[in-house]
Amino acid sequence: MPVTFTFGEMLSARSVIGSTLAELGDSHPNLWVLTPDIGATLVEFRDKHPERFVDVGLAEQACVGIAAGLAYDGNIPVVSGMLPFLSMRALEQVRTDVCYPNLPVKIIGTHGGLVGNGGSTHYAVEDLSLMCSLTNMTVTSIGDPVMVGEILRQSMDMPGPIYIRLAVGKKDKVLYEAGEHDIRIGKGIVARDGSDVTLFTHGTTVAQALDAAEELATDGISVRVVDMFTLKPIDADLIERCAAETDGRFVVLEDHLAYGGLASRVADVVADRGIRLESFERLGIPQVYAGFGEDEQLRDKHGYGLSATVAALRRAVAPATRAGADEPAAV
Amino acid sequence: MIETVLDSGERHSVAELTDLAYELRHKLLELCGTYEGAVHIGGDLSVADILTVLFHHGLRIDPDDIANPQRDRFVLSKGHAAVCMYIAMAMRGFFPYDEIVSTYGQLDSAYGMHPCKVQLPGVECSTGSLGHGLPLAVGMALGARHRGETHRVVTLLGDGETGEGSVWEAVMAGRSQKLGNLVAFVDRNRQLMTSFAEERVMFEPYPDKWRAFGWNVIQVDGHDMGQLVDAIAQLPSPDSDVPTVVICETVKGKGVDFMERNLAWHAGSLGAADLERALAALAAGRENTTANEQEAR
């Protein structure tokens, strides 16, 4: 059954994965879905295409290796699982078996960021840093559940691998109205336009960024929110344009280590292109193992929740007061 | 024995295959004598007979049609034996042997220490990091099975490599997916890079480990061409349900007395003098074998 959705409502990204893969399985007879025992999302595909569904059990390394073997054989394999394990335990298979021969393996999963209350074994907080370092890999992080389907569909034509990161994916806000934005891998989305400061973000914190922008609008501060859902290749032109159009003021917010993720990608573009900024601040996970708690509680505790985001944006537009700002923990 | 339209290579007798393996070893030593860097000569020599029987007898392949969808797939899981595979493939007509000798390991050469599919078409998979080949082979066998194709996916692992956990993940997956079209050859040379295997890792009872995982196990002397040919004849039909492992008892450095079971010859380079010595040892070994065979008759 196709998933129906309404702007502003909550939707399970996992259900979108399931229904999109089932649909793509019809149109792509060489599409396979593999999982290391994280198959609940995939029931629709499994029931429709059981002969192309492989649950290897708890064996992430073999799962990615087998996917690479299927891709060598001319198939389009999608590996679906929990990202802390796919990005770390199977990292060498992703790098050597998938990226080195540039095979069209799609890796999609949940638990990107401090989400799900599983503790640090079950949070993928280094994954974007790891994946962005791999030659041939395209790296995405999706907040809007409907977009998940769109990105999966676009990925079918890609000759090489892609990494698609979700948060928990059980209950996510539909951020964009259908047709509102041109959603293309490699292009950032201006989720809300503004002229005083640009807030770059991705994934689960896009909704929080929009809330922060709304709050500041009541004070007459105009925040541009950029959903930089593709971290690699990064939309460098958009970054340069934002610097010119929002007075060189950048804040980067992400549910990932503050160093190594989007903030570092943006900083690289700024350095490489010689972009002059008035201010730059990053909000993300400091160098700690974060502990337990609900998603919002952890974001607040570790300094990148809604109030911290609002405060950072205020600092950005009043750089003179920046000296009093909290610096993120050292790299 | 596999008979198909693709099996266009000459049918070789056991004696002819033995001669081809001798030639392969000879060429390996020559390369090891001329190339200044290290060659993994110990593990190359231990698989020379296995690769000969695969590329000249077992595998349904066509060097003039490397993308034929019906071809058997070969995955060199022990990627450090790449040069032995390159030469075996060259002898089968895939590559010019002279090109291997003149460019091996050089800047921009397609022939490197570990095989790269992107740089060397004809090679099926990029390998080198150990424990990766069997999962790749499982995926390739799954794809073939799904399309109803009857080719086999054959991989060659080192026994030391089977210390990697990812191998056993794939062993379970291959059995769970009922891949009778999957065949793993294991080069059981009982040496790791720096030690004799059993001193460090308790591999034995080795065949029982594979049996316990539900695989069909064939055990052979990996230097006895007749036994290797028989093993291939015994492989179950590719549309059967149980994958097969052919455990080949081998000697690292086989054929050159001063390299055999010698930890110093995991990898190395022969100078001109040592090359002469190695070639003499290889020839002497062949004469002894021939004499023993005649005596046995």
Contacts between the chains, C-beta under 8 A, distances in Angstrom:
chain1	res1	chain2	res2	distance
A	32	B	142	7.9
A	51	B	146	6.1
A	52	B	146	6.8
A	54	B	142	6.9
A	54	B	173	8.0
A	54	B	177	7.1
A	56	B	169	7.2
A	56	B	172	7.9
A	56	B	173	5.0
A	56	B	176	7.6
A	57	B	172	7.4
A	57	B	176	7.8
A	59	B	169	3.8
A	59	B	170	7.9
A	59	B	172	7.1
A	59	B	173	6.6
A	61	B	131	7.8
A	61	B	135	6.9
A	61	B	165	7.2
A	61	B	166	4.1
A	61	B	169	5.8
A	62	B	135	4.5
A	62	B	138	7.1
A	62	B	166	5.9
A	62	B	169	3.5
A	62	B	170	4.7
A	62	B	172	7.8
A	62	B	173	5.2
A	64	B	135	7.6
A	65	B	132	5.9
A	65	B	134	7.7
A	65	B	135	2.5
A	65	B	136	5.5
A	65	B	138	7.4
A	65	B	139	6.8
A	65	B	166	6.6
A	65	B	170	6.6
A	66	B	135	5.1
A	66	B	136	7.6
A	66	B	138	4.9
A	66	B	139	3.9
A	66	B	142	6.8
A	66	B	170	7.2
A	66	B	173	6.2
A	67	B	139	6.2
A	68	B	135	7.5
A	68	B	136	5.7
A	68	B	139	6.2
A	69	B	125	7.9
A	69	B	135	6.5
A	69	B	136	4.0
A	69	B	137	6.2
A	69	B	138	6.0
A	69	B	139	2.1
A	69	B	140	4.4
A	69	B	141	7.6
A	69	B	142	7.2
A	69	B	143	7.3
A	70	B	139	4.1
A	70	B	140	7.3
A	70	B	142	6.1
A	70	B	143	5.1
A	71	B	139	7.5
A	72	B	117	7.8
A	72	B	124	6.9
A	72	B	125	6.1
A	72	B	136	6.7
A	72	B	139	7.0
A	72	B	140	5.8
A	73	B	73	7.9
A	73	B	139	6.7
A	73	B	140	4.8
A	73	B	142	7.8
A	73	B	143	3.3
A	73	B	144	6.7
A	74	B	143	6.8
A	75	B	143	5.4
A	77	B	139	7.5
A	92	B	129	6.3
A	92	B	132	7.9
A	93	B	132	6.8
A	93	B	135	7.2
A	93	B	166	7.4
A	96	B	126	7.4
A	96	B	128	7.7
A	96	B	129	5.2
A	96	B	132	6.4
A	97	B	126	7.9
A	97	B	132	5.7
A	97	B	135	7.4
A	97	B	136	6.3
A	100	B	116	7.8
A	100	B	118	7.8
A	100	B	126	5.3
A	101	B	117	5.4
A	101	B	118	5.8
A	101	B	125	7.4
A	101	B	126	4.9
A	102	B	118	7.3
